[in-house]
Amino acid sequence: MDEVLKSCNGLIKRIATNFYGVDKEELYHVGRIGLFKAYKHYEETSNTKFSSFAYTYIFGEMYELARSKKLIMPP
């Protein structure tokens, strides 16, 4: 698992650049949660690279964080 974390650090940081107005450190931490979830669900017999598979989980966790921090402005 440590090797997976090290190899995907760049991917997590790259995905985090898509989000504005959210602390990058928080994005990185939830990105790691997404990475753990992807690792748990990945099947080595699939034809998909792990990084491609993990992207969806990492992005999803970051998206949820960004959405939860979105300020709702009164009309």
MIDOSE-1310 file (N, C-alpha, C; in nm, 2 decimals, decimal comma, always signed):
residues 75
mdev	+0,08/-0,12/+0,00/+0,00/+0,00/+0,00/+0,09/+0,13/+0,00; +0,20/+0,12/+0,07/+0,29/+0,24/+0,07/+0,34/+0,28/-0,07; +0,36/+0,18/-0,15/+0,41/+0,20/-0,29/+0,30/+0,27/-0,37; +0,18/+0,23/-0,34/+0,06/+0,29/-0,41/+0,05/+0,44/-0,37
lksc	+0,06/+0,46/-0,24/+0,05/+0,60/-0,20/+0,16/+0,69/-0,26; +0,28/+0,64/-0,26/+0,39/+0,72/-0,31/+0,37/+0,74/-0,46; +0,33/+0,64/-0,53/+0,31/+0,65/-0,68/+0,19/+0,74/-0,72; +0,10/+0,76/-0,63/-0,02/+0,84/-0,66/-0,02/+0,98/-0,60
ngli	+0,08/+1,01/-0,52/+0,09/+1,15/-0,46/+0,07/+1,26/-0,57; +0,14/+1,24/-0,68/+0,14/+1,34/-0,79/+0,00/+1,35/-0,84; -0,07/+1,24/-0,86/-0,21/+1,23/-0,91/-0,30/+1,31/-0,82; -0,29/+1,29/-0,69/-0,37/+1,35/-0,59/-0,35/+1,50/-0,60
kria	-0,23/+1,55/-0,60/-0,20/+1,69/-0,61/-0,25/+1,75/-0,74; -0,24/+1,68/-0,85/-0,28/+1,73/-0,98/-0,43/+1,75/-0,98; -0,51/+1,65/-0,92/-0,65/+1,66/-0,92/-0,69/+1,78/-0,83; -0,62/+1,80/-0,72/-0,65/+1,91/-0,63/-0,65/+2,05/-0,70
tnfy	-0,57/+2,06/-0,80/-0,56/+2,19/-0,87/-0,69/+2,23/-0,94; -0,78/+2,13/-0,96/-0,90/+2,16/-1,02/-1,00/+2,23/-0,93; -0,97/+2,24/-0,81/-1,07/+2,30/-0,71/-1,01/+2,43/-0,66; -1,10/+2,53/-0,65/-1,07/+2,66/-0,60/-1,15/+2,69/-0,48
gvdk	-1,09/+2,77/-0,39/-1,16/+2,81/-0,27/-1,16/+2,71/-0,16; -1,08/+2,60/-0,18/-1,08/+2,49/-0,08/-0,93/+2,47/-0,04; -0,90/+2,46/+0,09/-0,76/+2,44/+0,13/-0,70/+2,32/+0,06; -0,59/+2,34/+0,00/-0,52/+2,23/-0,07/-0,48/+2,11/+0,02
eely	-0,45/+2,14/+0,14/-0,41/+2,04/+0,24/-0,53/+1,95/+0,27; -0,65/+2,01/+0,29/-0,77/+1,93/+0,31/-0,80/+1,85/+0,18; -0,79/+1,91/+0,07/-0,81/+1,83/-0,06/-0,72/+1,71/-0,06; -0,59/+1,73/-0,03/-0,49/+1,62/-0,03/-0,54/+1,51/+0,07
hvgr	-0,58/+1,54/+0,18/-0,62/+1,44/+0,28/-0,74/+1,36/+0,23; -0,84/+1,43/+0,18/-0,96/+1,36/+0,13/-0,93/+1,28/+0,00; -0,83/+1,33/-0,07/-0,78/+1,26/-0,19/-0,72/+1,12/-0,15; -0,65/+1,12/-0,04/-0,59/+1,00/+0,01/-0,70/+0,90/+0,06
iglf	-0,81/+0,96/+0,11/-0,92/+0,87/+0,15/-0,98/+0,81/+0,02; -0,99/+0,89/-0,08/-1,04/+0,83/-0,21/-0,94/+0,73/-0,26; -0,82/+0,75/-0,25/-0,72/+0,65/-0,29/-0,73/+0,52/-0,21; -0,75/+0,53/-0,08/-0,77/+0,41/+0,00/-0,90/+0,33/-0,05
kayk	-1,00/+0,40/-0,08/-1,13/+0,34/-0,13/-1,10/+0,27/-0,26; -1,03/+0,34/-0,35/-1,00/+0,28/-0,48/-0,92/+0,15/-0,46; -0,82/+0,16/-0,37/-0,73/+0,04/-0,35/-0,82/-0,07/-0,30; -0,91/-0,04/-0,22/-1,00/-0,15/-0,16/-1,09/-0,21/-0,26
hyee	-1,13/-0,14/-0,36/-1,22/-0,19/-0,46/-1,16/-0,23/-0,60; -1,03/-0,20/-0,61/-0,97/-0,23/-0,74/-0,94/-0,38/-0,75; -0,97/-0,43/-0,87/-0,95/-0,57/-0,90/-0,83/-0,58/-1,00; -0,73/-0,65/-0,96/-0,61/-0,66/-1,04/-0,63/-0,73/-1,18
tsnt	-0,74/-0,80/-1,19/-0,77/-0,87/-1,31/-0,83/-0,78/-1,41; -0,87/-0,66/-1,37/-0,93/-0,57/-1,47/-0,83/-0,52/-1,57; -0,87/-0,47/-1,68/-0,78/-0,41/-1,78/-0,75/-0,27/-1,76; -0,80/-0,21/-1,65/-0,79/-0,07/-1,63/-0,66/-0,04/-1,54
kfss	-0,58/+0,06/-1,57/-0,47/+0,09/-1,49/-0,53/+0,14/-1,35; -0,45/+0,12/-1,25/-0,50/+0,16/-1,11/-0,51/+0,31/-1,11; -0,42/+0,39/-1,16/-0,43/+0,53/-1,15/-0,56/+0,58/-1,22; -0,60/+0,52/-1,33/-0,72/+0,56/-1,40/-0,84/+0,53/-1,32
fayt	-0,84/+0,41/-1,25/-0,95/+0,37/-1,17/-0,96/+0,46/-1,04; -0,84/+0,49/-0,99/-0,84/+0,57/-0,86/-0,88/+0,71/-0,89; -0,86/+0,77/-1,01/-0,90/+0,90/-1,04/-1,04/+0,94/-1,00; -1,13/+0,85/-1,03/-1,27/+0,87/-1,00/-1,30/+0,88/-0,85
yifg	-1,24/+0,79/-0,78/-1,25/+0,79/-0,63/-1,19/+0,92/-0,57; -1,07/+0,95/-0,61/-1,00/+1,07/-0,56/-1,08/+1,20/-0,59; -1,12/+1,21/-0,72/-1,20/+1,33/-0,76/-1,33/+1,34/-0,68; -1,40/+1,22/-0,67/-1,52/+1,22/-0,60/-1,51/+1,27/-0,45
emye	-1,41/+1,23/-0,38/-1,39/+1,27/-0,24/-1,37/+1,42/-0,24; -1,28/+1,47/-0,33/-1,25/+1,61/-0,33/-1,38/+1,69/-0,37; -1,45/+1,64/-0,46/-1,57/+1,71/-0,51/-1,67/+1,73/-0,39; -1,69/+1,62/-0,31/-1,78/+1,62/-0,20/-1,73/+1,72/-0,09
lars	-1,60/+1,73/-0,07/-1,55/+1,83/+0,02/-1,57/+1,97/-0,03; -1,55/+2,00/-0,15/-1,57/+2,13/-0,21/-1,72/+2,17/-0,21; -1,80/+2,07/-0,23/-1,94/+2,10/-0,23/-1,99/+2,13/-0,09; -1,94/+2,06/+0,01/-1,98/+2,08/+0,15/-1,93/+2,21/+0,20
kkli	-1,83/+2,27/+0,14/-1,77/+2,40/+0,19/-1,83/+2,52/+0,11; -1,91/+2,49/+0,01/-1,96/+2,59/-0,07/-2,06/+2,68/+0,01; -2,04/+2,81/+0,00/-2,12/+2,90/+0,07/-2,25/+2,93/-0,01; -2,36/+2,92/+0,06/-2,49/+2,95/+0,00/-2,52/+3,10/+0,02
mpp	-2,53/+3,17/-0,09/-2,56/+3,31/-0,08/-2,71/+3,33/-0,09; -2,76/+3,42/+0,00/-2,90/+3,44/+0,00/-2,94/+3,53/-0,13; -3,06/+3,50/-0,18/-3,10/+3,58/-0,30/-3,12/+3,72/-0,28
